[in-house]
Amino acid sequence: NWALKFSITIWWLWRWRNIRCLENPEFSPTQPVEFIERYTKTILKALDTPDVLAQNQARSNKTEAFIQWKVPPHDWVKLNIDGASRGNPGPAGCGGVVRDSA
């Protein structure tokens, strides 16, 4: 499958470039052509397998619920925060938003 192999190749080239630029300047993938071939075959095999996950989901009695942000009551505020780190310990960042009822 040419389109699949092309997209996998582009993605791995991008990933390997990021590893080299951001993590390890000495990084060089070993046998990249063979790796792409094996990776593509693995994906094709997975796509050819019966969808066991979908069959199990069809049998479950799950209910979907739409969740959305709601404004706080008058004279109240809401605080939404999030953060991430690269390693523990490692560089980290966080941010937050305070919203009123306006």
N, C-alpha and C positions, 0 to 999 in steps of 0.2 A: 504494500500500500504506500504509494509515493507520497501522498499528502500527509499521512501519519508520520512517516520517516522524516519528511522535511520539517514538520513542526517540532518533533522531538529533537532533531539536530539543532535547530535554531534555539530552542529552549536550553539545551545543554551547553551550547556555545556561550549563551548569555550567562548561565550559572557559573561555568568555569571562568569566564572573564571576571565576574564579580568576586569569586573566591580569590583570584589572582590580585585584583585591584584592592579589595577591602580586607582580606584576611591574611593571605600568604603570597608575597610577591614571587616566591620560588615555585609556586604550584604549577604543575604541568600534568594534565590527565594522561594516564598510561593507557595505551592502545585505544584511543578515542573512537576509531572506526568500528572496531570489534565491539566496544561497549554499546554504541548506538545500535548496531545490528542485534545484539542480545536484548537490549531494552525494548526495541521495536517488536521483536518476536514475543517477548513477555506480554506486552500490551495487547498484541493481536490475539494471543492465546486467551487472555482474560476477557477480551471482547467476544470471543467465540464460545465462552462458557455460558451455560444457562444462568440466567439471572436469579440466583438463589435468594439474594437479599430482597429483590422485588417480590418474589413469591412469599417470603416470610412477612413482608410488610402488608401484602394483600390480605393475609389472614388476621392481622392484628386489628383491634378495635380502637384506633387512635382518633382523637378529635382535634382538629386544628382550631386555634384561637388567634384572632387578630389582636396584636398588642401594639399600642401606640402611646406616645408621650402625651400627657394631659397637663394643662396649665395648673399651677398650684392655686389654692383658694386666695382670695383677696387678703393682702397684708402678710402673705407667706412668700418664701422663695424656695426654689429647688436647686440642689447642687448636683451636677453630674461630673464625675471625675473618671479618668482612665490613666493607665500608665503601662510602661513596658520596660524591660531591661534586656541587655545582651549579656547573658551569663549572670552568675550569682556568686560573688559580687561582679559587677561590671557596669559599663555605662548605662544610664537609665534616663528616662524622661517621663514627664507627666503633664497633665493639663486638666483644666476644669472650666465649667461654665455655670454661672449663677443666673437663674431666670426668675422673674417675678410673674405676676398674673397679667401683665400688659401684653 
